């Protein structure tokens, strides 16, 4: 399965990076609540301007930390004041590998990685 995930990211990441560079918002969905089949999902997006969730935008310059907790498998993004702006189990994020890799790429050298 890891080989599939690696190849998926290898193939899709350049396409999504190009979309962001061309001004497109790249959408992702995550499971907010519920149980199958009545799952409630919510969207988030990455663009050249930053992270977009529920009408709010965080420029990449304001995002200082991404925490990928191996113990709980949680993806957490924090702003420069240490406030959590997004936190979700990786298994609840559709295409979580792509989201995490895009965030790493967009944050570049400004981020701390836990």
N, CA, C and O atoms as a GROMACS GRO file, in nm:
protein
  456
    1UNK      N    1   0.082  -0.120   0.000
    1UNK     CA    2   0.000   0.000   0.000
    1UNK      C    3   0.087   0.126   0.000
    1UNK      O    4   0.052   0.226  -0.064
    2UNK      N    5   0.200   0.122   0.072
    2UNK     CA    6   0.288   0.238   0.074
    2UNK      C    7   0.342   0.270  -0.065
    2UNK      O    8   0.358   0.387  -0.100
    3UNK      N    9   0.368   0.166  -0.145
    3UNK     CA   10   0.414   0.189  -0.281
    3UNK      C   11   0.310   0.260  -0.365
    3UNK      O   12   0.342   0.349  -0.443
    4UNK      N   13   0.184   0.220  -0.349
    4UNK     CA   14   0.075   0.286  -0.421
    4UNK      C   15   0.065   0.432  -0.379
    4UNK      O   16   0.053   0.520  -0.464
    5UNK      N   17   0.068   0.456  -0.249
    5UNK     CA   18   0.056   0.593  -0.199
    5UNK      C   19   0.170   0.680  -0.250
    5UNK      O   20   0.149   0.795  -0.288
    6UNK      N   21   0.290   0.625  -0.250
    6UNK     CA   22   0.406   0.700  -0.299
    6UNK      C   23   0.393   0.735  -0.446
    6UNK      O   24   0.420   0.848  -0.487
    7UNK      N   25   0.350   0.638  -0.525
    7UNK     CA   26   0.333   0.664  -0.669
    7UNK      C   27   0.219   0.763  -0.694
    7UNK      O   28   0.228   0.846  -0.784
    8UNK      N   29   0.113   0.753  -0.616
    8UNK     CA   30   0.000   0.845  -0.629
    8UNK      C   31   0.047   0.989  -0.604
    8UNK      O   32   0.016   1.079  -0.682
    9UNK      N   33   0.121   1.010  -0.496
    9UNK     CA   34   0.172   1.143  -0.466
    9UNK      C   35   0.270   1.188  -0.574
    9UNK      O   36   0.266   1.303  -0.618
   10UNK      N   37   0.356   1.098  -0.617
   10UNK     CA   38   0.454   1.129  -0.721
   10UNK      C   39   0.387   1.178  -0.850
   10UNK      O   40   0.438   1.269  -0.915
   11UNK      N   41   0.274   1.118  -0.886
   11UNK     CA   42   0.204   1.154  -1.009
   11UNK      C   43   0.116   1.278  -0.992
   11UNK      O   44   0.111   1.362  -1.082
   12UNK      N   45   0.047   1.290  -0.880
   12UNK     CA   46  -0.051   1.398  -0.862
   12UNK      C   47   0.008   1.528  -0.810
   12UNK      O   48  -0.040   1.636  -0.844
   13UNK      N   49   0.113   1.520  -0.729
   13UNK     CA   50   0.168   1.640  -0.666
   13UNK      C   51   0.211   1.746  -0.768
   13UNK      O   52   0.175   1.862  -0.750
   14UNK      N   53   0.286   1.712  -0.874
   14UNK     CA   54   0.323   1.815  -0.971
   14UNK      C   55   0.202   1.880  -1.039
   14UNK      O   56   0.204   1.999  -1.069
   15UNK      N   57   0.098   1.802  -1.062
   15UNK     CA   58  -0.024   1.856  -1.124
   15UNK      C   59  -0.089   1.958  -1.032
   15UNK      O   60  -0.127   2.066  -1.076
   16UNK      N   61  -0.102   1.924  -0.904
   16UNK     CA   62  -0.165   2.014  -0.808
   16UNK      C   63  -0.079   2.136  -0.781
   16UNK      O   64  -0.132   2.246  -0.763
   17UNK      N   65   0.052   2.120  -0.777
   17UNK     CA   66   0.142   2.235  -0.761
   17UNK      C   67   0.128   2.332  -0.878
   17UNK      O   68   0.128   2.453  -0.858
   18UNK      N   69   0.115   2.279  -0.998
   18UNK     CA   70   0.096   2.364  -1.116
   18UNK      C   71  -0.038   2.437  -1.109
   18UNK      O   72  -0.047   2.554  -1.146
   19UNK      N   73  -0.141   2.369  -1.062
   19UNK     CA   74  -0.271   2.434  -1.047
   19UNK      C   75  -0.263   2.551  -0.950
   19UNK      O   76  -0.317   2.658  -0.977
   20UNK      N   77  -0.196   2.531  -0.838
   20UNK     CA   78  -0.179   2.639  -0.740
   20UNK      C   79  -0.100   2.753  -0.802
   20UNK      O   80  -0.136   2.870  -0.786
   21UNK      N   81   0.008   2.722  -0.873
   21UNK     CA   82   0.090   2.825  -0.937
   21UNK      C   83   0.010   2.904  -1.040
   21UNK      O   84   0.040   3.022  -1.064
   22UNK      N   85  -0.089   2.842  -1.101
   22UNK     CA   86  -0.173   2.909  -1.201
   22UNK      C   87  -0.294   2.979  -1.140
   22UNK      O   88  -0.380   3.027  -1.214
   23UNK      N   89  -0.302   2.984  -1.007
   23UNK     CA   90  -0.408   3.059  -0.941
   23UNK      C   91  -0.532   2.980  -0.904
   23UNK      O   92  -0.631   3.038  -0.860
   24UNK      N   93  -0.528   2.848  -0.920
   24UNK     CA   94  -0.643   2.765  -0.888
   24UNK      C   95  -0.640   2.725  -0.741
   24UNK      O   96  -0.534   2.699  -0.684
   25UNK      N   97  -0.758   2.721  -0.680
   25UNK     CA   98  -0.770   2.664  -0.545
   25UNK      C   99  -0.781   2.513  -0.559
   25UNK      O  100  -0.864   2.462  -0.635
   26UNK      N  101  -0.698   2.442  -0.486
   26UNK     CA  102  -0.701   2.296  -0.488
   26UNK      C  103  -0.784   2.249  -0.368
   26UNK      O  104  -0.744   2.268  -0.253
   27UNK      N  105  -0.901   2.189  -0.396
   27UNK     CA  106  -0.991   2.150  -0.286
   27UNK      C  107  -0.958   2.013  -0.227
   27UNK      O  108  -0.912   1.922  -0.297
   28UNK      N  109  -0.983   2.001  -0.099
   28UNK     CA  110  -0.975   1.874  -0.027
   28UNK      C  111  -1.099   1.863   0.061
   28UNK      O  112  -1.162   1.964   0.093
   29UNK      N  113  -1.134   1.743   0.099
   29UNK     CA  114  -1.246   1.721   0.190
   29UNK      C  115  -1.198   1.635   0.305
   29UNK      O  116  -1.111   1.549   0.290
   30UNK      N  117  -1.258   1.660   0.420
   30UNK     CA  118  -1.229   1.577   0.536
   30UNK      C  119  -1.359   1.544   0.607
   30UNK      O  120  -1.456   1.619   0.599
   31UNK      N  121  -1.358   1.433   0.676
   31UNK     CA  122  -1.477   1.388   0.749
   31UNK      C  123  -1.481   1.461   0.881
   31UNK      O  124  -1.393   1.446   0.966
   32UNK      N  125  -1.586   1.541   0.898
   32UNK     CA  126  -1.600   1.621   1.018
   32UNK      C  127  -1.670   1.544   1.129
   32UNK      O  128  -1.632   1.554   1.246
   33UNK      N  129  -1.773   1.468   1.093
   33UNK     CA  130  -1.851   1.396   1.194
   33UNK      C  131  -1.932   1.286   1.128
   33UNK      O  132  -1.939   1.276   1.006
   34UNK      N  133  -1.993   1.204   1.212
   34UNK     CA  134  -2.086   1.103   1.165
   34UNK      C  135  -2.025   0.967   1.146
   34UNK      O  136  -1.905   0.946   1.161
   35UNK      N  137  -2.114   0.876   1.113
   35UNK     CA  138  -2.074   0.739   1.086
   35UNK      C  139  -2.130   0.699   0.950
   35UNK      O  140  -2.235   0.747   0.908
   36UNK      N  141  -2.059   0.611   0.884
   36UNK     CA  142  -2.099   0.565   0.751
   36UNK      C  143  -2.238   0.501   0.758
   36UNK      O  144  -2.263   0.423   0.849
   37UNK      N  145  -2.328   0.532   0.667
   37UNK     CA  146  -2.310   0.611   0.546
   37UNK      C  147  -2.345   0.759   0.564
   37UNK      O  148  -2.344   0.834   0.467
   38UNK      N  149  -2.376   0.802   0.686
   38UNK     CA  150  -2.417   0.940   0.709
   38UNK      C  151  -2.303   1.031   0.751
   38UNK      O  152  -2.314   1.102   0.851
   39UNK      N  153  -2.195   1.030   0.677
   39UNK     CA  154  -2.079   1.111   0.711
   39UNK      C  155  -2.101   1.257   0.674
   39UNK      O  156  -2.158   1.288   0.569
   40UNK      N  157  -2.055   1.345   0.761
   40UNK     CA  158  -2.058   1.488   0.733
   40UNK      C  159  -1.916   1.530   0.694
   40UNK      O  160  -1.823   1.515   0.773
   41UNK      N  161  -1.901   1.583   0.573
   41UNK     CA  162  -1.768   1.626   0.530
   41UNK      C  163  -1.764   1.778   0.523
   41UNK      O  164  -1.866   1.846   0.512
   42UNK      N  165  -1.643   1.829   0.529
   42UNK     CA  166  -1.622   1.973   0.516
   42UNK      C  167  -1.504   1.992   0.422
   42UNK      O  168  -1.416   1.907   0.412
   43UNK      N  169  -1.505   2.103   0.353
   43UNK     CA  170  -1.399   2.130   0.258
   43UNK      C  171  -1.293   2.224   0.312
   43UNK      O  172  -1.317   2.304   0.402
   44UNK      N  173  -1.176   2.211   0.255
   44UNK     CA  174  -1.069   2.307   0.274
   44UNK      C  175  -0.997   2.316   0.141
   44UNK      O  176  -1.013   2.228   0.056
   45UNK      N  177  -0.920   2.420   0.123
   45UNK     CA  178  -0.850   2.435  -0.004
   45UNK      C  179  -0.714   2.499   0.019
   45UNK      O  180  -0.692   2.570   0.118
   46UNK      N  181  -0.624   2.472  -0.072
   46UNK     CA  182  -0.493   2.537  -0.076
   46UNK      C  183  -0.485   2.616  -0.205
   46UNK      O  184  -0.527   2.568  -0.310
   47UNK      N  185  -0.432   2.736  -0.196
   47UNK     CA  186  -0.412   2.819  -0.315
   47UNK      C  187  -0.281   2.895  -0.298
   47UNK      O  188  -0.212   2.879  -0.198
   48UNK      N  189  -0.248   2.977  -0.395
   48UNK     CA  190  -0.128   3.059  -0.383
   48UNK      C  191  -0.139   3.158  -0.267
   48UNK      O  192  -0.038   3.203  -0.214
   49UNK      N  193  -0.262   3.191  -0.227
   49UNK     CA  194  -0.283   3.286  -0.117
   49UNK      C  195  -0.273   3.221   0.020
   49UNK      O  196  -0.242   3.289   0.117
   50UNK      N  197  -0.296   3.090   0.031
   50UNK     CA  198  -0.287   3.024   0.160
   50UNK      C  199  -0.384   2.910   0.177
   50UNK      O  200  -0.431   2.849   0.080
   51UNK      N  201  -0.414   2.881   0.304
   51UNK     CA  202  -0.506   2.775   0.343
   51UNK      C  203  -0.644   2.837   0.363
   51UNK      O  204  -0.658   2.938   0.432
   52UNK      N  205  -0.746   2.776   0.302
   52UNK     CA  206  -0.884   2.827   0.310
   52UNK      C  207  -0.972   2.723   0.378
   52UNK      O  208  -0.982   2.609   0.334
   53UNK      N  209  -1.035   2.765   0.489
   53UNK     CA  210  -1.129   2.677   0.559
   53UNK      C  211  -1.249   2.761   0.602
   53UNK      O  212  -1.234   2.859   0.674
   54UNK      N  213  -1.367   2.721   0.557
   54UNK     CA  214  -1.490   2.784   0.602
   54UNK      C  215  -1.495   2.934   0.587
   54UNK      O  216  -1.545   3.003   0.676
   55UNK      N  217  -1.447   2.988   0.478
   55UNK     CA  218  -1.452   3.131   0.454
   55UNK      C  219  -1.333   3.208   0.510
   55UNK      O  220  -1.317   3.327   0.479
   56UNK      N  221  -1.250   3.146   0.591
   56UNK     CA  222  -1.130   3.210   0.646
   56UNK      C  223  -1.008   3.168   0.565
   56UNK      O  224  -1.002   3.057   0.513
   57UNK      N  225  -0.912   3.258   0.556
   57UNK     CA  226  -0.788   3.229   0.485
   57UNK      C  227  -0.670   3.258   0.576
   57UNK      O  228  -0.664   3.363   0.640
   58UNK      N  229  -0.576   3.164   0.580
   58UNK     CA  230  -0.451   3.182   0.652
   58UNK      C  231  -0.340   3.185   0.549
   58UNK      O  232  -0.312   3.082   0.486
   59UNK      N  233  -0.274   3.301   0.530
   59UNK     CA  234  -0.160   3.305   0.439
   59UNK      C  235  -0.051   3.209   0.488
   59UNK      O  236  -0.036   3.187   0.608
   60UNK      N  237   0.024   3.152   0.395
   60UNK     CA  238   0.128   3.057   0.433
   60UNK      C  239   0.228   3.119   0.530
   60UNK      O  240   0.283   3.050   0.616
   61UNK      N  241   0.254   3.250   0.515
   61UNK     CA  242   0.349   3.316   0.603
   61UNK      C  243   0.304   3.313   0.749
   61UNK      O  244   0.386   3.322   0.839
   62UNK      N  245   0.172   3.300   0.772
   62UNK     CA  246   0.121   3.298   0.910
   62UNK      C  247   0.116   3.156   0.967
   62UNK      O  248   0.092   3.139   1.087
   63UNK      N  249   0.137   3.056   0.884
   63UNK     CA  250   0.136   2.917   0.931
   63UNK      C  251   0.280   2.878   0.962
   63UNK      O  252   0.364   2.870   0.873
   64UNK      N  253   0.305   2.852   1.088
   64UNK     CA  254   0.443   2.828   1.130
   64UNK      C  255   0.472   2.685   1.168
   64UNK      O  256   0.587   2.649   1.191
   65UNK      N  257   0.370   2.603   1.177
   65UNK     CA  258   0.398   2.467   1.225
   65UNK      C  259   0.299   2.368   1.166
   65UNK      O  260   0.178   2.393   1.162
   66UNK      N  261   0.351   2.255   1.122
   66UNK     CA  262   0.267   2.141   1.085
   66UNK      C  263   0.315   2.024   1.170
   66UNK      O  264   0.434   1.991   1.172
   67UNK      N  265   0.222   1.963   1.239
   67UNK     CA  266   0.254   1.852   1.328
   67UNK      C  267   0.188   1.726   1.273
   67UNK      O  268   0.066   1.721   1.259
   68UNK      N  269   0.268   1.627   1.243
   68UNK     CA  270   0.218   1.498   1.197
   68UNK      C  271   0.245   1.399   1.308
   68UNK      O  272   0.349   1.333   1.310
   69UNK      N  273   0.152   1.388   1.400
   69UNK     CA  274   0.170   1.305   1.518
   69UNK      C  275   0.156   1.158   1.480
   69UNK      O  276   0.047   1.111   1.448
   70UNK      N  277   0.267   1.086   1.485
   70UNK     CA  278   0.266   0.943   1.449
   70UNK      C  279   0.185   0.860   1.547
   70UNK      O  280   0.127   0.758   1.509
   71UNK      N  281   0.180   0.902   1.672
   71UNK     CA  282   0.109   0.824   1.774
   71UNK      C  283  -0.042   0.829   1.750
   71UNK      O  284  -0.109   0.725   1.755
   72UNK      N  285  -0.095   0.949   1.726
   72UNK     CA  286  -0.241   0.963   1.708
   72UNK      C  287  -0.282   0.974   1.562
   72UNK      O  288  -0.401   0.974   1.531
   73UNK      N  289  -0.184   0.982   1.471
   73UNK     CA  290  -0.209   0.997   1.328
   73UNK      C  291  -0.291   1.122   1.299
   73UNK      O  292  -0.381   1.121   1.214
   74UNK      N  293  -0.260   1.230   1.370
   74UNK     CA  294  -0.331   1.356   1.355
   74UNK      C  295  -0.244   1.455   1.278
   74UNK      O  296  -0.124   1.466   1.302
   75UNK      N  297  -0.307   1.528   1.184
   75UNK     CA  298  -0.242   1.636   1.111
   75UNK      C  299  -0.290   1.766   1.174
   75UNK      O  300  -0.410   1.792   1.180
   76UNK      N  301  -0.196   1.847   1.223
   76UNK     CA  302  -0.230   1.973   1.288
   76UNK      C  303  -0.150   2.086   1.227
   76UNK      O  304  -0.028   2.075   1.209
   77UNK      N  305  -0.218   2.196   1.195
   77UNK     CA  306  -0.153   2.317   1.145
   77UNK      C  307  -0.173   2.427   1.247
   77UNK      O  308  -0.285   2.449   1.296
   78UNK      N  309  -0.065   2.498   1.280
   78UNK     CA  310  -0.071   2.607   1.376
   78UNK      C  311  -0.023   2.736   1.311
   78UNK      O  312   0.061   2.735   1.222
   79UNK      N  313  -0.081   2.848   1.360
   79UNK     CA  314  -0.036   2.977   1.309
   79UNK      C  315   0.084   3.026   1.389
   79UNK      O  316   0.132   2.957   1.479
   80UNK      N  317   0.132   3.146   1.355
   80UNK     CA  318   0.254   3.196   1.418
   80UNK      C  319   0.238   3.226   1.566
   80UNK      O  320   0.338   3.242   1.636
   81UNK      N  321   0.114   3.235   1.616
   81UNK     CA  322   0.093   3.256   1.760
   81UNK      C  323   0.077   3.123   1.835
   81UNK      O  324   0.060   3.123   1.957
   82UNK      N  325   0.083   3.012   1.762
   82UNK     CA  326   0.069   2.880   1.824
   82UNK      C  327  -0.073   2.829   1.828
   82UNK      O  328  -0.099   2.719   1.878
   83UNK      N  329  -0.166   2.907   1.775
   83UNK     CA  330  -0.307   2.866   1.771
   83UNK      C  331  -0.327   2.760   1.663
   83UNK      O  332  -0.277   2.774   1.552
   84UNK      N  333  -0.401   2.656   1.696
   84UNK     CA  334  -0.433   2.551   1.598
   84UNK      C  335  -0.541   2.602   1.504
   84UNK      O  336  -0.650   2.641   1.548
   85UNK      N  337  -0.512   2.602   1.374
   85UNK     CA  338  -0.611   2.645   1.275
   85UNK      C  339  -0.678   2.527   1.206
   85UNK      O  340  -0.786   2.540   1.148
   86UNK      N  341  -0.613   2.410   1.212
   86UNK     CA  342  -0.671   2.290   1.155
   86UNK      C  343  -0.610   2.169   1.224
   86UNK      O  344  -0.489   2.162   1.245
   87UNK      N  345  -0.696   2.075   1.261
   87UNK     CA  346  -0.650   1.950   1.320
   87UNK      C  347  -0.749   1.840   1.285
   87UNK      O  348  -0.870   1.857   1.303
   88UNK      N  349  -0.698   1.729   1.236
   88UNK     CA  350  -0.785   1.620   1.192
   88UNK      C  351  -0.704   1.492   1.185
   88UNK      O  352  -0.585   1.494   1.152
   89UNK      N  353  -0.767   1.380   1.216
   89UNK     CA  354  -0.702   1.252   1.195
   89UNK      C  355  -0.670   1.236   1.046
   89UNK      O  356  -0.754   1.266   0.961
   90UNK      N  357  -0.551   1.192   1.016
   90UNK     CA  358  -0.511   1.175   0.876
   90UNK      C  359  -0.605   1.082   0.801
   90UNK      O  360  -0.630   1.101   0.682
   91UNK      N  361  -0.658   0.981   0.870
   91UNK     CA  362  -0.748   0.886   0.805
   91UNK      C  363  -0.883   0.948   0.771
   91UNK      O  364  -0.961   0.887   0.697
   92UNK      N  365  -0.912   1.067   0.822
   92UNK     CA  366  -1.038   1.135   0.791
   92UNK      C  367  -1.021   1.238   0.679
   92UNK      O  368  -1.119   1.300   0.636
   93UNK      N  369  -0.899   1.257   0.631
   93UNK     CA  370  -0.871   1.352   0.524
   93UNK      C  371  -0.860   1.275   0.394
   93UNK      O  372  -0.774   1.187   0.381
   94UNK      N  373  -0.944   1.306   0.298
   94UNK     CA  374  -0.937   1.239   0.169
   94UNK      C  375  -0.812   1.288   0.096
   94UNK      O  376  -0.792   1.408   0.081
   95UNK      N  377  -0.729   1.197   0.053
   95UNK     CA  378  -0.600   1.226  -0.010
   95UNK      C  379  -0.507   1.300   0.087
   95UNK      O  380  -0.444   1.400   0.050
   96UNK      N  381  -0.500   1.252   0.209
   96UNK     CA  382  -0.418   1.319   0.312
   96UNK      C  383  -0.271   1.328   0.273
   96UNK      O  384  -0.205   1.427   0.306
   97UNK      N  385  -0.218   1.229   0.204
   97UNK     CA  386  -0.078   1.234   0.163
   97UNK      C  387  -0.052   1.354   0.071
   97UNK      O  388   0.050   1.421   0.083
   98UNK      N  389  -0.144   1.378  -0.020
   98UNK     CA  390  -0.129   1.493  -0.110
   98UNK      C  391  -0.142   1.624  -0.033
   98UNK      O  392  -0.063   1.716  -0.055
   99UNK      N  393  -0.238   1.633   0.056
   99UNK     CA  394  -0.256   1.755   0.135
   99UNK      C  395  -0.130   1.786   0.214
   99UNK      O  396  -0.081   1.899   0.211
  100UNK      N  397  -0.078   1.689   0.285
  100UNK     CA  398   0.041   1.711   0.368
  100UNK      C  399   0.160   1.752   0.282
  100UNK      O  400   0.233   1.844   0.319
  101UNK      N  401   0.181   1.686   0.170
  101UNK     CA  402   0.293   1.722   0.082
  101UNK      C  403   0.277   1.860   0.022
  101UNK      O  404   0.375   1.934   0.011
  102UNK      N  405   0.156   1.897  -0.016
  102UNK     CA  406   0.133   2.032  -0.068
  102UNK      C  407   0.157   2.138   0.040
  102UNK      O  408   0.217   2.242   0.012
  103UNK      N  409   0.112   2.111   0.161
  103UNK     CA  410   0.135   2.206   0.271
  103UNK      C  411   0.285   2.222   0.294
  103UNK      O  412   0.334   2.334   0.306
  104UNK      N  413   0.358   2.111   0.302
  104UNK     CA  414   0.503   2.119   0.318
  104UNK      C  415   0.565   2.205   0.208
  104UNK      O  416   0.646   2.293   0.237
  105UNK      N  417   0.527   2.180   0.084
  105UNK     CA  418   0.583   2.254  -0.028
  105UNK      C  419   0.549   2.402  -0.020
  105UNK      O  420   0.635   2.487  -0.047
  106UNK      N  421   0.426   2.434   0.015
  106UNK     CA  422   0.383   2.574   0.020
  106UNK      C  423   0.444   2.648   0.140
  106UNK      O  424   0.474   2.767   0.130
  107UNK      N  425   0.462   2.579   0.252
  107UNK     CA  426   0.522   2.643   0.369
  107UNK      C  427   0.671   2.667   0.348
  107UNK      O  428   0.727   2.763   0.400
  108UNK      N  429   0.733   2.581   0.272
  108UNK     CA  430   0.875   2.598   0.243
  108UNK      C  431   0.960   2.608   0.368
  108UNK      O  432   0.944   2.528   0.460
  109UNK      N  433   1.047   2.704   0.371
  109UNK     CA  434   1.141   2.719   0.482
  109UNK      C  435   1.083   2.797   0.600
  109UNK      O  436   1.151   2.812   0.701
  110UNK      N  437   0.960   2.846   0.589
  110UNK     CA  438   0.904   2.927   0.697
  110UNK      C  439   0.847   2.843   0.810
  110UNK      O  440   0.816   2.897   0.916
  111UNK      N  441   0.833   2.714   0.790
  111UNK     CA  442   0.763   2.630   0.887
  111UNK      C  443   0.858   2.553   0.977
  111UNK      O  444   0.973   2.527   0.944
  112UNK      N  445   0.804   2.518   1.092
  112UNK     CA  446   0.868   2.422   1.180
  112UNK      C  447   0.795   2.291   1.161
  112UNK      O  448   0.672   2.289   1.147
  113UNK      N  449   0.868   2.182   1.159
  113UNK     CA  450   0.805   2.052   1.142
  113UNK      C  451   0.824   1.972   1.268
  113UNK      O  452   0.937   1.948   1.312
  114UNK      N  453   0.715   1.930   1.327
  114UNK     CA  454   0.723   1.852   1.451
  114UNK      C  455   0.739   1.705   1.418
  114UNK      O  456   0.748   1.622   1.508
   0.00000   0.00000   0.00000
